[in-house]
Amino acid sequence: MFWGECAVAKCSIGKGIEHCGLCSDLPCDMLQAAFDHPEHGDNGERLANLQAWARGEDSYIELGTFPARKAH
């Protein structure tokens, strides 16, 4: 369960779009920071899902499917 305010969701709602995949700024700095968060991040699966949904694909890539990215 999520507690608090989600800045990413608030941004989408403010732009009147269903999800970030439909945003012309994808991936923006705010979304990338959420994806790169050490506790809540992933290896690119969320971004790939958003891009697929924006193309109208009804698919879902499980988190942890992609190989781990190397630290910079």
mmCIF file of the N, C-alpha and C atoms, coordinates in Angstrom:
data_MODEL
# 
_entry.id   MODEL 
# 
loop_
_atom_site.group_PDB 
_atom_site.id 
_atom_site.type_symbol 
_atom_site.label_atom_id 
_atom_site.label_alt_id 
_atom_site.label_comp_id 
_atom_site.label_asym_id 
_atom_site.label_entity_id 
_atom_site.label_seq_id 
_atom_site.pdbx_PDB_ins_code 
_atom_site.Cartn_x 
_atom_site.Cartn_y 
_atom_site.Cartn_z 
_atom_site.occupancy 
_atom_site.B_iso_or_equiv 
_atom_site.pdbx_formal_charge 
_atom_site.auth_seq_id 
_atom_site.auth_comp_id 
_atom_site.auth_asym_id 
_atom_site.auth_atom_id 
_atom_site.pdbx_PDB_model_num 
ATOM 1   N N  . MET A 1 1  ? 0.839  -1.176 0.000   1.00 0.00 ? 1  MET A N  1 
ATOM 2   C CA . MET A 1 1  ? 0.000  0.000  0.000   1.00 0.00 ? 1  MET A CA 1 
ATOM 3   C C  . MET A 1 1  ? 0.886  1.241  0.000   1.00 0.00 ? 1  MET A C  1 
ATOM 4   N N  . PHE A 1 2  ? 0.478  2.237  -0.707  1.00 0.00 ? 2  PHE A N  1 
ATOM 5   C CA . PHE A 1 2  ? 1.228  3.482  -0.813  1.00 0.00 ? 2  PHE A CA 1 
ATOM 6   C C  . PHE A 1 2  ? 0.657  4.514  0.157   1.00 0.00 ? 2  PHE A C  1 
ATOM 7   N N  . TRP A 1 3  ? 1.537  5.179  0.845   1.00 0.00 ? 3  TRP A N  1 
ATOM 8   C CA . TRP A 1 3  ? 1.133  6.240  1.765   1.00 0.00 ? 3  TRP A CA 1 
ATOM 9   C C  . TRP A 1 3  ? 1.815  7.535  1.342   1.00 0.00 ? 3  TRP A C  1 
ATOM 10  N N  . GLY A 1 4  ? 1.070  8.597  1.288   1.00 0.00 ? 4  GLY A N  1 
ATOM 11  C CA . GLY A 1 4  ? 1.658  9.883  0.958   1.00 0.00 ? 4  GLY A CA 1 
ATOM 12  C C  . GLY A 1 4  ? 1.253  10.346 -0.426  1.00 0.00 ? 4  GLY A C  1 
ATOM 13  N N  . GLU A 1 5  ? 1.955  11.330 -0.898  1.00 0.00 ? 5  GLU A N  1 
ATOM 14  C CA . GLU A 1 5  ? 1.662  11.931 -2.200  1.00 0.00 ? 5  GLU A CA 1 
ATOM 15  C C  . GLU A 1 5  ? 2.715  11.498 -3.200  1.00 0.00 ? 5  GLU A C  1 
ATOM 16  N N  . CYS A 1 6  ? 2.294  11.079 -4.355  1.00 0.00 ? 6  CYS A N  1 
ATOM 17  C CA . CYS A 1 6  ? 3.214  10.656 -5.407  1.00 0.00 ? 6  CYS A CA 1 
ATOM 18  C C  . CYS A 1 6  ? 3.373  11.795 -6.411  1.00 0.00 ? 6  CYS A C  1 
ATOM 19  N N  . ALA A 1 7  ? 4.560  12.363 -6.457  1.00 0.00 ? 7  ALA A N  1 
ATOM 20  C CA . ALA A 1 7  ? 4.819  13.489 -7.362  1.00 0.00 ? 7  ALA A CA 1 
ATOM 21  C C  . ALA A 1 7  ? 4.677  13.076 -8.823  1.00 0.00 ? 7  ALA A C  1 
ATOM 22  N N  . VAL A 1 8  ? 5.016  11.833 -9.135  1.00 0.00 ? 8  VAL A N  1 
ATOM 23  C CA . VAL A 1 8  ? 4.914  11.346 -10.513 1.00 0.00 ? 8  VAL A CA 1 
ATOM 24  C C  . VAL A 1 8  ? 3.446  11.266 -10.931 1.00 0.00 ? 8  VAL A C  1 
ATOM 25  N N  . ALA A 1 9  ? 2.609  10.683 -10.081 1.00 0.00 ? 9  ALA A N  1 
ATOM 26  C CA . ALA A 1 9  ? 1.176  10.600 -10.385 1.00 0.00 ? 9  ALA A CA 1 
ATOM 27  C C  . ALA A 1 9  ? 0.562  11.994 -10.468 1.00 0.00 ? 9  ALA A C  1 
ATOM 28  N N  . LYS A 1 10 ? 0.955  12.852 -9.544  1.00 0.00 ? 10 LYS A N  1 
ATOM 29  C CA . LYS A 1 10 ? 0.438  14.220 -9.535  1.00 0.00 ? 10 LYS A CA 1 
ATOM 30  C C  . LYS A 1 10 ? 0.780  14.940 -10.844 1.00 0.00 ? 10 LYS A C  1 
ATOM 31  N N  . CYS A 1 11 ? 1.966  14.696 -11.364 1.00 0.00 ? 11 CYS A N  1 
ATOM 32  C CA . CYS A 1 11 ? 2.385  15.308 -12.623 1.00 0.00 ? 11 CYS A CA 1 
ATOM 33  C C  . CYS A 1 11 ? 1.492  14.843 -13.775 1.00 0.00 ? 11 CYS A C  1 
ATOM 34  N N  . SER A 1 12 ? 1.269  13.535 -13.873 1.00 0.00 ? 12 SER A N  1 
ATOM 35  C CA . SER A 1 12 ? 0.415  12.988 -14.939 1.00 0.00 ? 12 SER A CA 1 
ATOM 36  C C  . SER A 1 12 ? -1.000 13.539 -14.853 1.00 0.00 ? 12 SER A C  1 
ATOM 37  N N  . ILE A 1 13 ? -1.536 13.553 -13.636 1.00 0.00 ? 13 ILE A N  1 
ATOM 38  C CA . ILE A 1 13 ? -2.889 14.068 -13.439 1.00 0.00 ? 13 ILE A CA 1 
ATOM 39  C C  . ILE A 1 13 ? -2.946 15.531 -13.841 1.00 0.00 ? 13 ILE A C  1 
ATOM 40  N N  . GLY A 1 14 ? -1.931 16.298 -13.458 1.00 0.00 ? 14 GLY A N  1 
ATOM 41  C CA . GLY A 1 14 ? -1.880 17.715 -13.793 1.00 0.00 ? 14 GLY A CA 1 
ATOM 42  C C  . GLY A 1 14 ? -1.806 17.972 -15.296 1.00 0.00 ? 14 GLY A C  1 
ATOM 43  N N  . LYS A 1 15 ? -1.194 17.037 -16.024 1.00 0.00 ? 15 LYS A N  1 
ATOM 44  C CA . LYS A 1 15 ? -1.091 17.166 -17.483 1.00 0.00 ? 15 LYS A CA 1 
ATOM 45  C C  . LYS A 1 15 ? -2.302 16.571 -18.194 1.00 0.00 ? 15 LYS A C  1 
ATOM 46  N N  . GLY A 1 16 ? -3.188 15.928 -17.418 1.00 0.00 ? 16 GLY A N  1 
ATOM 47  C CA . GLY A 1 16 ? -4.395 15.350 -18.001 1.00 0.00 ? 16 GLY A CA 1 
ATOM 48  C C  . GLY A 1 16 ? -4.133 14.089 -18.809 1.00 0.00 ? 16 GLY A C  1 
ATOM 49  N N  . ILE A 1 17 ? -3.066 13.356 -18.445 1.00 0.00 ? 17 ILE A N  1 
ATOM 50  C CA . ILE A 1 17 ? -2.764 12.116 -19.164 1.00 0.00 ? 17 ILE A CA 1 
ATOM 51  C C  . ILE A 1 17 ? -2.919 10.926 -18.221 1.00 0.00 ? 17 ILE A C  1 
ATOM 52  N N  . GLU A 1 18 ? -3.207 9.770  -18.803 1.00 0.00 ? 18 GLU A N  1 
ATOM 53  C CA . GLU A 1 18 ? -3.478 8.568  -18.013 1.00 0.00 ? 18 GLU A CA 1 
ATOM 54  C C  . GLU A 1 18 ? -2.246 8.036  -17.300 1.00 0.00 ? 18 GLU A C  1 
ATOM 55  N N  . HIS A 1 19 ? -1.097 8.092  -17.974 1.00 0.00 ? 19 HIS A N  1 
ATOM 56  C CA . HIS A 1 19 ? 0.149  7.613  -17.367 1.00 0.00 ? 19 HIS A CA 1 
ATOM 57  C C  . HIS A 1 19 ? 1.331  8.258  -18.067 1.00 0.00 ? 19 HIS A C  1 
ATOM 58  N N  . CYS A 1 20 ? 2.506  8.125  -17.473 1.00 0.00 ? 20 CYS A N  1 
ATOM 59  C CA . CYS A 1 20 ? 3.714  8.783  -17.968 1.00 0.00 ? 20 CYS A CA 1 
ATOM 60  C C  . CYS A 1 20 ? 4.120  8.341  -19.376 1.00 0.00 ? 20 CYS A C  1 
ATOM 61  N N  . GLY A 1 21 ? 3.728  7.145  -19.753 1.00 0.00 ? 21 GLY A N  1 
ATOM 62  C CA . GLY A 1 21 ? 4.067  6.663  -21.092 1.00 0.00 ? 21 GLY A CA 1 
ATOM 63  C C  . GLY A 1 21 ? 3.494  7.542  -22.189 1.00 0.00 ? 21 GLY A C  1 
ATOM 64  N N  . LEU A 1 22 ? 2.452  8.292  -21.874 1.00 0.00 ? 22 LEU A N  1 
ATOM 65  C CA . LEU A 1 22 ? 1.820  9.173  -22.858 1.00 0.00 ? 22 LEU A CA 1 
ATOM 66  C C  . LEU A 1 22 ? 2.394  10.583 -22.844 1.00 0.00 ? 22 LEU A C  1 
ATOM 67  N N  . CYS A 1 23 ? 3.373  10.832 -22.000 1.00 0.00 ? 23 CYS A N  1 
ATOM 68  C CA . CYS A 1 23 ? 3.955  12.168 -21.870 1.00 0.00 ? 23 CYS A CA 1 
ATOM 69  C C  . CYS A 1 23 ? 5.054  12.383 -22.912 1.00 0.00 ? 23 CYS A C  1 
ATOM 70  N N  . SER A 1 24 ? 5.079  13.545 -23.498 1.00 0.00 ? 24 SER A N  1 
ATOM 71  C CA . SER A 1 24 ? 6.101  13.859 -24.507 1.00 0.00 ? 24 SER A CA 1 
ATOM 72  C C  . SER A 1 24 ? 7.486  14.025 -23.886 1.00 0.00 ? 24 SER A C  1 
ATOM 73  N N  . ASP A 1 25 ? 7.559  14.162 -22.559 1.00 0.00 ? 25 ASP A N  1 
ATOM 74  C CA . ASP A 1 25 ? 8.843  14.320 -21.872 1.00 0.00 ? 25 ASP A CA 1 
ATOM 75  C C  . ASP A 1 25 ? 9.419  13.004 -21.357 1.00 0.00 ? 25 ASP A C  1 
ATOM 76  N N  . LEU A 1 26 ? 8.836  11.875 -21.713 1.00 0.00 ? 26 LEU A N  1 
ATOM 77  C CA . LEU A 1 26 ? 9.280  10.566 -21.220 1.00 0.00 ? 26 LEU A CA 1 
ATOM 78  C C  . LEU A 1 26 ? 10.663 10.232 -21.731 1.00 0.00 ? 26 LEU A C  1 
ATOM 79  N N  . PRO A 1 27 ? 11.598 9.804  -20.884 1.00 0.00 ? 27 PRO A N  1 
ATOM 80  C CA . PRO A 1 27 ? 11.539 9.814  -19.426 1.00 0.00 ? 27 PRO A CA 1 
ATOM 81  C C  . PRO A 1 27 ? 12.081 11.138 -18.899 1.00 0.00 ? 27 PRO A C  1 
ATOM 82  N N  . CYS A 1 28 ? 11.313 11.782 -18.060 1.00 0.00 ? 28 CYS A N  1 
ATOM 83  C CA . CYS A 1 28 ? 11.750 13.055 -17.473 1.00 0.00 ? 28 CYS A CA 1 
ATOM 84  C C  . CYS A 1 28 ? 12.664 12.786 -16.279 1.00 0.00 ? 28 CYS A C  1 
ATOM 85  N N  . ASP A 1 29 ? 13.277 13.824 -15.768 1.00 0.00 ? 29 ASP A N  1 
ATOM 86  C CA . ASP A 1 29 ? 14.187 13.689 -14.630 1.00 0.00 ? 29 ASP A CA 1 
ATOM 87  C C  . ASP A 1 29 ? 13.480 13.138 -13.392 1.00 0.00 ? 29 ASP A C  1 
ATOM 88  N N  . MET A 1 30 ? 12.238 13.586 -13.144 1.00 0.00 ? 30 MET A N  1 
ATOM 89  C CA . MET A 1 30 ? 11.501 13.124 -11.965 1.00 0.00 ? 30 MET A CA 1 
ATOM 90  C C  . MET A 1 30 ? 11.232 11.618 -12.059 1.00 0.00 ? 30 MET A C  1 
ATOM 91  N N  . LEU A 1 31 ? 10.807 11.157 -13.214 1.00 0.00 ? 31 LEU A N  1 
ATOM 92  C CA . LEU A 1 31 ? 10.519 9.738  -13.387 1.00 0.00 ? 31 LEU A CA 1 
ATOM 93  C C  . LEU A 1 31 ? 11.801 8.918  -13.318 1.00 0.00 ? 31 LEU A C  1 
ATOM 94  N N  . GLN A 1 32 ? 12.854 9.393  -13.938 1.00 0.00 ? 32 GLN A N  1 
ATOM 95  C CA . GLN A 1 32 ? 14.122 8.670  -13.910 1.00 0.00 ? 32 GLN A CA 1 
ATOM 96  C C  . GLN A 1 32 ? 14.659 8.560  -12.488 1.00 0.00 ? 32 GLN A C  1 
ATOM 97  N N  . ALA A 1 33 ? 14.491 9.622  -11.690 1.00 0.00 ? 33 ALA A N  1 
ATOM 98  C CA . ALA A 1 33 ? 14.931 9.583  -10.295 1.00 0.00 ? 33 ALA A CA 1 
ATOM 99  C C  . ALA A 1 33 ? 14.147 8.526  -9.518  1.00 0.00 ? 33 ALA A C  1 
ATOM 100 N N  . ALA A 1 34 ? 12.856 8.395  -9.797  1.00 0.00 ? 34 ALA A N  1 
ATOM 101 C CA . ALA A 1 34 ? 12.047 7.365  -9.133  1.00 0.00 ? 34 ALA A CA 1 
ATOM 102 C C  . ALA A 1 34 ? 12.515 5.978  -9.541  1.00 0.00 ? 34 ALA A C  1 
ATOM 103 N N  . PHE A 1 35 ? 12.806 5.786  -10.811 1.00 0.00 ? 35 PHE A N  1 
ATOM 104 C CA . PHE A 1 35 ? 13.260 4.485  -11.306 1.00 0.00 ? 35 PHE A CA 1 
ATOM 105 C C  . PHE A 1 35 ? 14.645 4.134  -10.774 1.00 0.00 ? 35 PHE A C  1 
ATOM 106 N N  . ASP A 1 36 ? 15.475 5.139  -10.536 1.00 0.00 ? 36 ASP A N  1 
ATOM 107 C CA . ASP A 1 36 ? 16.843 4.906  -10.079 1.00 0.00 ? 36 ASP A CA 1 
ATOM 108 C C  . ASP A 1 36 ? 16.955 4.826  -8.555  1.00 0.00 ? 36 ASP A C  1 
ATOM 109 N N  . HIS A 1 37 ? 15.860 5.040  -7.840  1.00 0.00 ? 37 HIS A N  1 
ATOM 110 C CA . HIS A 1 37 ? 15.878 5.012  -6.376  1.00 0.00 ? 37 HIS A CA 1 
ATOM 111 C C  . HIS A 1 37 ? 16.355 3.636  -5.919  1.00 0.00 ? 37 HIS A C  1 
ATOM 112 N N  . PRO A 1 38 ? 17.365 3.577  -5.031  1.00 0.00 ? 38 PRO A N  1 
ATOM 113 C CA . PRO A 1 38 ? 17.934 2.283  -4.644  1.00 0.00 ? 38 PRO A CA 1 
ATOM 114 C C  . PRO A 1 38 ? 16.939 1.327  -3.989  1.00 0.00 ? 38 PRO A C  1 
ATOM 115 N N  . GLU A 1 39 ? 15.947 1.865  -3.310  1.00 0.00 ? 39 GLU A N  1 
ATOM 116 C CA . GLU A 1 39 ? 14.978 0.998  -2.631  1.00 0.00 ? 39 GLU A CA 1 
ATOM 117 C C  . GLU A 1 39 ? 13.790 0.639  -3.517  1.00 0.00 ? 39 GLU A C  1 
ATOM 118 N N  . HIS A 1 40 ? 13.418 1.524  -4.437  1.00 0.00 ? 40 HIS A N  1 
ATOM 119 C CA . HIS A 1 40 ? 12.207 1.326  -5.228  1.00 0.00 ? 40 HIS A CA 1 
ATOM 120 C C  . HIS A 1 40 ? 12.478 1.223  -6.726  1.00 0.00 ? 40 HIS A C  1 
ATOM 121 N N  . GLY A 1 41 ? 13.712 1.259  -7.112  1.00 0.00 ? 41 GLY A N  1 
ATOM 122 C CA . GLY A 1 41 ? 14.047 1.285  -8.528  1.00 0.00 ? 41 GLY A CA 1 
ATOM 123 C C  . GLY A 1 41 ? 13.949 -0.071 -9.208  1.00 0.00 ? 41 GLY A C  1 
ATOM 124 N N  . ASP A 1 42 ? 14.316 -0.090 -10.460 1.00 0.00 ? 42 ASP A N  1 
ATOM 125 C CA . ASP A 1 42 ? 14.296 -1.311 -11.236 1.00 0.00 ? 42 ASP A CA 1 
ATOM 126 C C  . ASP A 1 42 ? 15.413 -1.238 -12.275 1.00 0.00 ? 42 ASP A C  1 
ATOM 127 N N  . ASN A 1 43 ? 15.429 -2.152 -13.198 1.00 0.00 ? 43 ASN A N  1 
ATOM 128 C CA . ASN A 1 43 ? 16.473 -2.195 -14.226 1.00 0.00 ? 43 ASN A CA 1 
ATOM 129 C C  . ASN A 1 43 ? 15.957 -1.752 -15.585 1.00 0.00 ? 43 ASN A C  1 
ATOM 130 N N  . GLY A 1 44 ? 14.907 -0.967 -15.602 1.00 0.00 ? 44 GLY A N  1 
ATOM 131 C CA . GLY A 1 44 ? 14.349 -0.457 -16.850 1.00 0.00 ? 44 GLY A CA 1 
ATOM 132 C C  . GLY A 1 44 ? 13.005 -1.058 -17.209 1.00 0.00 ? 44 GLY A C  1 
ATOM 133 N N  . GLU A 1 45 ? 12.517 -2.006 -16.389 1.00 0.00 ? 45 GLU A N  1 
ATOM 134 C CA . GLU A 1 45 ? 11.247 -2.649 -16.713 1.00 0.00 ? 45 GLU A CA 1 
ATOM 135 C C  . GLU A 1 45 ? 10.075 -1.663 -16.680 1.00 0.00 ? 45 GLU A C  1 
ATOM 136 N N  . ARG A 1 46 ? 10.038 -0.774 -15.705 1.00 0.00 ? 46 ARG A N  1 
ATOM 137 C CA . ARG A 1 46 ? 8.915  0.173  -15.623 1.00 0.00 ? 46 ARG A CA 1 
ATOM 138 C C  . ARG A 1 46 ? 8.882  1.097  -16.838 1.00 0.00 ? 46 ARG A C  1 
ATOM 139 N N  . LEU A 1 47 ? 10.022 1.586  -17.245 1.00 0.00 ? 47 LEU A N  1 
ATOM 140 C CA . LEU A 1 47 ? 10.075 2.454  -18.421 1.00 0.00 ? 47 LEU A CA 1 
ATOM 141 C C  . LEU A 1 47 ? 9.630  1.684  -19.664 1.00 0.00 ? 47 LEU A C  1 
ATOM 142 N N  . ALA A 1 48 ? 10.099 0.460  -19.817 1.00 0.00 ? 48 ALA A N  1 
ATOM 143 C CA . ALA A 1 48 ? 9.692  -0.365 -20.969 1.00 0.00 ? 48 ALA A CA 1 
ATOM 144 C C  . ALA A 1 48 ? 8.185  -0.599 -20.952 1.00 0.00 ? 48 ALA A C  1 
ATOM 145 N N  . ASN A 1 49 ? 7.613  -0.834 -19.770 1.00 0.00 ? 49 ASN A N  1 
ATOM 146 C CA . ASN A 1 49 ? 6.164  -1.018 -19.671 1.00 0.00 ? 49 ASN A CA 1 
ATOM 147 C C  . ASN A 1 49 ? 5.421  0.244  -20.090 1.00 0.00 ? 49 ASN A C  1 
ATOM 148 N N  . LEU A 1 50 ? 5.856  1.397  -19.606 1.00 0.00 ? 50 LEU A N  1 
ATOM 149 C CA . LEU A 1 50 ? 5.199  2.656  -19.968 1.00 0.00 ? 50 LEU A CA 1 
ATOM 150 C C  . LEU A 1 50 ? 5.259  2.891  -21.471 1.00 0.00 ? 50 LEU A C  1 
ATOM 151 N N  . GLN A 1 51 ? 6.411  2.629  -22.074 1.00 0.00 ? 51 GLN A N  1 
ATOM 152 C CA . GLN A 1 51 ? 6.554  2.822  -23.518 1.00 0.00 ? 51 GLN A CA 1 
ATOM 153 C C  . GLN A 1 51 ? 5.654  1.867  -24.296 1.00 0.00 ? 51 GLN A C  1 
ATOM 154 N N  . ALA A 1 52 ? 5.550  0.625  -23.832 1.00 0.00 ? 52 ALA A N  1 
ATOM 155 C CA . ALA A 1 52 ? 4.676  -0.352 -24.501 1.00 0.00 ? 52 ALA A CA 1 
ATOM 156 C C  . ALA A 1 52 ? 3.215  0.065  -24.381 1.00 0.00 ? 52 ALA A C  1 
ATOM 157 N N  . TRP A 1 53 ? 2.803  0.494  -23.198 1.00 0.00 ? 53 TRP A N  1 
ATOM 158 C CA . TRP A 1 53 ? 1.417  0.917  -23.003 1.00 0.00 ? 53 TRP A CA 1 
ATOM 159 C C  . TRP A 1 53 ? 1.095  2.125  -23.867 1.00 0.00 ? 53 TRP A C  1 
ATOM 160 N N  . ALA A 1 54 ? 2.050  3.030  -24.043 1.00 0.00 ? 54 ALA A N  1 
ATOM 161 C CA . ALA A 1 54 ? 1.841  4.206  -24.889 1.00 0.00 ? 54 ALA A CA 1 
ATOM 162 C C  . ALA A 1 54 ? 1.646  3.791  -26.348 1.00 0.00 ? 54 ALA A C  1 
ATOM 163 N N  . ARG A 1 55 ? 2.253  2.671  -26.738 1.00 0.00 ? 55 ARG A N  1 
ATOM 164 C CA . ARG A 1 55 ? 2.070  2.146  -28.105 1.00 0.00 ? 55 ARG A CA 1 
ATOM 165 C C  . ARG A 1 55 ? 0.780  1.340  -28.238 1.00 0.00 ? 55 ARG A C  1 
ATOM 166 N N  . GLY A 1 56 ? 0.040  1.209  -27.135 1.00 0.00 ? 56 GLY A N  1 
ATOM 167 C CA . GLY A 1 56 ? -1.215 0.477  -27.156 1.00 0.00 ? 56 GLY A CA 1 
ATOM 168 C C  . GLY A 1 56 ? -1.068 -1.014 -26.903 1.00 0.00 ? 56 GLY A C  1 
ATOM 169 N N  . GLU A 1 57 ? 0.116  -1.428 -26.494 1.00 0.00 ? 57 GLU A N  1 
ATOM 170 C CA . GLU A 1 57 ? 0.348  -2.847 -26.218 1.00 0.00 ? 57 GLU A CA 1 
ATOM 171 C C  . GLU A 1 57 ? -0.177 -3.189 -24.827 1.00 0.00 ? 57 GLU A C  1 
ATOM 172 N N  . ASP A 1 58 ? -0.851 -4.307 -24.722 1.00 0.00 ? 58 ASP A N  1 
ATOM 173 C CA . ASP A 1 58 ? -1.368 -4.771 -23.440 1.00 0.00 ? 58 ASP A CA 1 
ATOM 174 C C  . ASP A 1 58 ? -0.399 -5.811 -22.894 1.00 0.00 ? 58 ASP A C  1 
ATOM 175 N N  . SER A 1 59 ? 0.718  -5.323 -22.373 1.00 0.00 ? 59 SER A N  1 
ATOM 176 C CA . SER A 1 59 ? 1.755  -6.229 -21.894 1.00 0.00 ? 59 SER A CA 1 
ATOM 177 C C  . SER A 1 59 ? 2.300  -5.727 -20.568 1.00 0.00 ? 59 SER A C  1 
ATOM 178 N N  . TYR A 1 60 ? 3.015  -6.610 -19.880 1.00 0.00 ? 60 TYR A N  1 
ATOM 179 C CA . TYR A 1 60 ? 3.633  -6.230 -18.619 1.00 0.00 ? 60 TYR A CA 1 
ATOM 180 C C  . TYR A 1 60 ? 4.916  -7.034 -18.449 1.00 0.00 ? 60 TYR A C  1 
ATOM 181 N N  . ILE A 1 61 ? 6.011  -6.340 -18.224 1.00 0.00 ? 61 ILE A N  1 
ATOM 182 C CA . ILE A 1 61 ? 7.296  -6.979 -17.955 1.00 0.00 ? 61 ILE A CA 1 
ATOM 183 C C  . ILE A 1 61 ? 7.483  -6.986 -16.445 1.00 0.00 ? 61 ILE A C  1 
ATOM 184 N N  . GLU A 1 62 ? 7.661  -8.155 -15.874 1.00 0.00 ? 62 GLU A N  1 
ATOM 185 C CA . GLU A 1 62 ? 7.862  -8.291 -14.432 1.00 0.00 ? 62 GLU A CA 1 
ATOM 186 C C  . GLU A 1 62 ? 9.134  -7.549 -13.994 1.00 0.00 ? 62 GLU A C  1 
ATOM 187 N N  . LEU A 1 63 ? 9.076  -6.912 -12.840 1.00 0.00 ? 63 LEU A N  1 
ATOM 188 C CA . LEU A 1 63 ? 10.264 -6.264 -12.295 1.00 0.00 ? 63 LEU A CA 1 
ATOM 189 C C  . LEU A 1 63 ? 11.303 -7.332 -11.973 1.00 0.00 ? 63 LEU A C  1 
ATOM 190 N N  . GLY A 1 64 ? 12.562 -7.009 -12.225 1.00 0.00 ? 64 GLY A N  1 
ATOM 191 C CA . GLY A 1 64 ? 13.657 -7.957 -11.993 1.00 0.00 ? 64 GLY A CA 1 
ATOM 192 C C  . GLY A 1 64 ? 13.921 -8.861 -13.176 1.00 0.00 ? 64 GLY A C  1 
ATOM 193 N N  . THR A 1 65 ? 13.234 -8.620 -14.294 1.00 0.00 ? 65 THR A N  1 
ATOM 194 C CA . THR A 1 65 ? 13.405 -9.435 -15.502 1.00 0.00 ? 65 THR A CA 1 
ATOM 195 C C  . THR A 1 65 ? 14.667 -9.037 -16.262 1.00 0.00 ? 65 THR A C  1 
ATOM 196 N N  . PHE A 1 66 ? 14.920 -7.735 -16.369 1.00 0.00 ? 66 PHE A N  1 
ATOM 197 C CA . PHE A 1 66 ? 16.077 -7.260 -17.102 1.00 0.00 ? 66 PHE A CA 1 
ATOM 198 C C  . PHE A 1 66 ? 17.339 -7.456 -16.260 1.00 0.00 ? 66 PHE A C  1 
ATOM 199 N N  . PRO A 1 67 ? 18.494 -7.613 -16.904 1.00 0.00 ? 67 PRO A N  1 
ATOM 200 C CA . PRO A 1 67 ? 19.739 -7.731 -16.134 1.00 0.00 ? 67 PRO A CA 1 
ATOM 201 C C  . PRO A 1 67 ? 20.014 -6.449 -15.351 1.00 0.00 ? 67 PRO A C  1 
ATOM 202 N N  . ALA A 1 68 ? 20.631 -6.576 -14.206 1.00 0.00 ? 68 ALA A N  1 
ATOM 203 C CA . ALA A 1 68 ? 20.958 -5.416 -13.370 1.00 0.00 ? 68 ALA A CA 1 
ATOM 204 C C  . ALA A 1 68 ? 21.890 -4.482 -14.122 1.00 0.00 ? 68 ALA A C  1 
ATOM 205 N N  . ARG A 1 69 ? 21.608 -3.186 -13.982 1.00 0.00 ? 69 ARG A N  1 
ATOM 206 C CA . ARG A 1 69 ? 22.471 -2.171 -14.591 1.00 0.00 ? 69 ARG A CA 1 
ATOM 207 C C  . ARG A 1 69 ? 23.679 -1.977 -13.715 1.00 0.00 ? 69 ARG A C  1 
ATOM 208 N N  . LYS A 1 70 ? 24.800 -1.707 -14.338 1.00 0.00 ? 70 LYS A N  1 
ATOM 209 C CA . LYS A 1 70 ? 26.028 -1.447 -13.584 1.00 0.00 ? 70 LYS A CA 1 
ATOM 210 C C  . LYS A 1 70 ? 26.021 -0.024 -13.072 1.00 0.00 ? 70 LYS A C  1 
ATOM 211 N N  . ALA A 1 71 ? 26.539 0.170  -11.871 1.00 0.00 ? 71 ALA A N  1 
ATOM 212 C CA . ALA A 1 71 ? 26.627 1.511  -11.281 1.00 0.00 ? 71 ALA A CA 1 
ATOM 213 C C  . ALA A 1 71 ? 27.584 2.361  -12.102 1.00 0.00 ? 71 ALA A C  1 
ATOM 214 N N  . HIS A 1 72 ? 27.308 3.646  -12.164 1.00 0.00 ? 72 HIS A N  1 
ATOM 215 C CA . HIS A 1 72 ? 28.137 4.570  -12.953 1.00 0.00 ? 72 HIS A CA 1 
ATOM 216 C C  . HIS A 1 72 ? 29.378 4.931  -12.193 1.00 0.00 ? 72 HIS A C  1 
# 
